């Protein structure tokens, strides 16, 4: 149940970055914000009180969800179902 927030935030983060960030800033923004949301997920779930290893795990979950979302969006753009961003 504690993995819902990191996965959902990774998907939303990727969609927001895809829509609003310049193409050259997408990867750095994704990495930095994944660390922020990973730490926030550990804080919200209370895992941070148990160990400092949990933010790394939650950050990896955010990055994996965001990467999968970007891959799906790229594939959809290639076949022409999603308009190109600015």
C-alpha positions in Angstrom: 0.0 0.0 0.0 2.9 2.3 0.6 4.1 2.1 -3.0 1.0 3.8 -4.4 2.3 7.3 -3.8 5.7 6.8 -5.4 4.3 5.1 -8.5 1.4 7.6 -9.0 3.8 10.5 -8.4 6.2 9.1 -11.0 3.4 8.9 -13.6 2.1 12.4 -12.9 5.6 13.8 -12.8 6.5 12.3 -16.2 3.2 13.6 -17.7 3.8 17.1 -16.3 7.4 17.2 -17.4 6.5 15.9 -20.9 3.9 18.7 -21.2 5.7 21.7 -19.7 9.5 21.2 -19.7 11.8 22.1 -22.6 13.2 18.9 -24.2 16.7 19.5 -23.0 15.5 20.0 -19.4 13.3 17.0 -19.2 15.9 14.5 -17.9 17.5 16.7 -15.2 14.0 17.8 -14.0 12.9 14.2 -13.9 15.9 13.1 -11.8 15.8 16.0 -9.4 12.0 15.8 -8.8 12.2 12.1 -8.5 14.5 12.5 -5.5 12.1 15.1 -4.0 9.1 12.9 -4.5 10.9 9.7 -3.3 11.9 11.5 -0.1 8.4 12.8 0.3 6.9 9.4 -0.2 9.2 7.9 2.5 8.2 10.8 4.8 4.5 10.4 4.2 4.5 6.6 4.7 6.5 6.8 7.9 9.3 4.6 6.4 11.8 7.4 6.9 11.7 6.8 10.7 12.7 3.1 10.1 15.7 3.6 7.9 17.4 6.1 5.6 17.4 3.4 2.9 13.7 3.8 2.1 14.1 7.2 0.3 16.4 5.4 -2.2 13.8 2.7 -2.8 11.0 5.1 -3.2 13.1 7.3 -5.5 13.8 4.3 -7.6 10.0 3.6 -7.8 9.3 7.1 -8.9 12.0 6.9 -11.5 10.8 3.5 -12.8 7.2 4.7 -13.0 8.3 7.9 -14.8 10.5 6.0 -17.2 7.7 3.7 -18.1 5.4 6.6 -18.6 7.9 8.4 -20.9 8.4 5.2 -22.8 4.7 4.8 -23.4 4.3 8.4 -24.4 7.3 8.1 -26.8 5.8 5.0 -28.4 2.4 6.7 -28.8 4.0 9.8 -30.3 5.9 7.6 -32.8 2.7 6.0 -34.0 0.9 9.3 -34.2 -1.7 9.1 -31.4 -0.2 11.9 -29.3 0.6 15.4 -30.6 4.2 16.6 -30.2 4.9 18.9 -27.3 6.4 22.3 -27.8 
